[in-house]
Amino acid sequence: MLPFIRSDLAQFTAYKPHPSSGTAQPVSSQTQLDRLDTNESPYDLPPELKEKLAWTYQQVIETNRYPDGGHEELKNAIAEYINESASLGTSVFTTANISVGNGSDELIRSILIASCLGEGSILVANPTFSMYAILAQVLSIPVVQVTRNEANFEIDLTAAQTAIEQTQNPPIRAVFVVHPNSPTANALTTAELAWLRSLPEHILVVIDEAYFEFSQTTLVNELSHRPNWVILRTFSKAFRLAAMRVGYCIAHPELITIIEKVRLPYNLPSFSITSALVALQNRKLLLNSISQTLSERAKLIETLSQQPELQVWDSATNFIYLRLKQNHSHPQDAALKNLNQKLKANGTLIREISGGLRITVGTPQENIRTLTRLQAALTGLKSEQLTQ
Ligand SMILES: *Cc1c(COP(=O)(O)O)cnc(C)c1O
């Protein structure tokens, strides 16, 4: 233990970006892995956009110069996209409502610094996106956790309300929700929304719409009369730019001013800014693949629901969540690990999380392999359990 390091960081478990670097190896190093563990788009940028970006890199970007630290052009393009996708007038959201970050992860951290650092706790409902709690812990911000209904993953609102009323030293200053949630793929319900709307204005409500392009449900329409709400979005999923690390948030201008004070001056590399601009200019082309993802999702859910061992939930996004039905003679976690490892050994990476499996919808070919490999793994699991 280094004597100059905060003692709480020694115990702390960091986010494991690719749990795939674990034990089982794919059959051969030649095998192309199906990477269905991080909810990215299965499609790289089309070649013509890559060429355009390569040209920009060669002809326009001066690598010796700092990037545009004000992000005006990108914010303008984002505002236009937000207004268009929410069917709002062209000037409802402007650059004053937007801040961009090095992935939405950076914005989550800025929001935590701006609202809670040294003064407040956050509330999350598990299972949910782990980065909220991880980033809070790094900043020594206490995390209050409530659970969700095991049948439909709705937040335990009674527990959440009690936590808001009773948490002291420090009190809850921010509530984090994903809409739709990860890993459970459910959108916020009417009751959950009513509860979020009922929260007092001294509590910040962070609504993470990372999967907006798949769910097509957004709460941006409510932002104008909710100064304590902030919506997070990202280019890492539907826009196919996970490698570029660009996220943005939408909120009341006063809150945006504070978030802008907290961020690092040149947080986005020039190439990332350009990539996001090109993606937005070509959004029709890029978002074209979404309808295929949604029909592939329906096929996956339908087929997997026919497996008697599995409980599969509906999904409002580009991944599905499932669990093994209760089988009291066998521990769930061991069985899930077994399935996950069998899939990995055959070349499909998925995510074992919160007592279930989260599977990203991939290309049609990947999804066929997912089904074949998962069915084979289930058969293997059953015969292993019978011979035990
Ligand atoms: C993938 C994801 C993000 C995106 O994070 P970036 O830092 O923008 O890549 C944000 N929130 C949730 C819930 C996600 O699943």
The ligand as an SDF file (V2000), in Angstrom:
LIG
                    3D

 15 15  0  0  0  0  0  0  0  0999 V2000
  -22.8810    2.5570  -22.9770 C   0  0  0  0  0  0  0  0  0  0  0  0
  -23.4790    3.4300  -21.9500 C   0  0  0  0  0  0  0  0  0  0  0  0
  -23.0690    4.7530  -21.8370 C   0  0  0  0  0  0  0  0  0  0  0  0
  -22.0480    5.3330  -22.7790 C   0  0  0  0  0  0  0  0  0  0  0  0
  -20.9280    5.7350  -22.1280 O   0  0  0  0  0  0  0  0  0  0  0  0
  -19.7910    6.4920  -22.9740 P   0  0  0  0  0  0  0  0  0  0  0  0
  -18.8520    6.9340  -21.9150 O   0  0  0  0  0  0  0  0  0  0  0  0
  -20.4770    7.6250  -23.6640 O   0  0  0  0  0  0  0  0  0  0  0  0
  -19.2190    5.5120  -23.9410 O   0  0  0  0  0  0  0  0  0  0  0  0
  -23.6680    5.5480  -20.8750 C   0  0  0  0  0  0  0  0  0  0  0  0
  -24.6210    5.0580  -20.0770 N   0  0  0  0  0  0  0  0  0  0  0  0
  -25.0430    3.7890  -20.1740 C   0  0  0  0  0  0  0  0  0  0  0  0
  -26.1170    3.3060  -19.2940 C   0  0  0  0  0  0  0  0  0  0  0  0
  -24.4680    2.9420  -21.1090 C   0  0  0  0  0  0  0  0  0  0  0  0
  -24.8910    1.6790  -21.1850 O   0  0  0  0  0  0  0  0  0  0  0  0
  1  2  1  0
  2  3  1  0
  2 14  2  0
  3  4  1  0
  3 10  2  0
  4  5  1  0
  5  6  1  0
  6  7  2  0
  6  8  1  0
  6  9  1  0
 10 11  1  0
 11 12  2  0
 12 13  1  0
 12 14  1  0
 14 15  1  0
M  END
$$$$
